[in-house]
Amino acid sequence: KKTDGKLLGEVLINQIIKARKKGGWKKYADLGKLGVDEFLYISSAMRELLPRHPWIRALLHEISLNKVKVAPTVTTALSDMKDKDAINLAKGLSTIILT
């Protein structure tokens, strides 16, 4: 459902913000990734999804960096995605999410 996805997104952002409060700007990226990992642990839906799509972690880590870039074209099927493909996709998602 759309509301479930929105709620998961809010939980993810809150976990990232909470994790980043634990350190200064030098640890910004690492703490953002820690927030993602905590989200992946506390969400039963994500724990269930992760074994089937392990690249989700890399995708969310890259989005948490919040570096806006031009959206790339990714032609890889979800079933064939690897971390590298997910990171490439996430670079463009930051732009979409922020707008």
SULBELWO-V989919 format. One record per residue. N is the residue number from 1. RES is the residue in one letter. PSI is psi in whole degrees, 0 to 359 (none if undefined). NEAR is the number of other C-alpha atoms within 8 Angstrom. Layout:
n/res/psi/near
N/RES/PSI/NEAR
N/RES/PSI/NEAR
This chain:
n/res/psi/near
1/K/154/4
2/K/320/5
3/T/325/6
4/D/316/7
5/G/319/8
6/K/317/8
7/L/316/8
8/L/319/8
9/G/319/8
10/E/318/8
11/V/317/9
12/L/310/11
13/I/318/8
14/N/322/8
15/Q/320/12
16/I/314/15
17/I/315/10
18/K/316/9
19/A/321/11
20/R/341/13
21/K/349/7
22/K/354/7
23/G/177/9
24/G/187/8
25/W/336/5
26/K/336/6
27/K/11/9
28/Y/308/10
29/A/313/9
30/D/321/7
31/L/327/13
32/G/318/15
33/K/323/12
34/L/318/10
35/G/319/15
36/V/314/15
37/D/321/9
38/E/318/9
39/F/315/11
40/L/331/11
41/Y/317/9
42/I/340/7
43/S/116/8
44/S/326/8
45/A/319/6
46/M/324/9
47/R/326/11
48/E/325/8
49/L/325/9
50/L/317/11
51/P/329/7
52/R/330/6
53/H/73/9
54/P/342/11
55/W/347/11
56/I/321/10
57/R/312/11
58/A/321/12
59/L/311/13
60/L/325/11
61/H/315/11
62/E/319/11
63/I/322/12
64/S/339/11
65/L/338/8
66/N/39/7
67/K/115/7
68/V/127/8
69/K/167/8
70/V/136/7
71/A/125/9
72/P/166/8
73/T/123/5
74/V/123/7
75/T/6/4
76/T/134/7
77/A/149/6
78/L/324/5
79/S/342/5
80/D/4/6
81/M/143/11
82/K/172/8
83/D/317/11
84/K/317/7
85/D/319/10
86/A/319/13
87/I/318/11
88/N/315/10
89/L/318/13
90/A/327/12
91/K/323/16
92/G/330/13
93/L/329/10
94/S/319/13
95/T/315/12
96/I/317/7
97/I/323/6
98/L/345/5
99/T/none/4
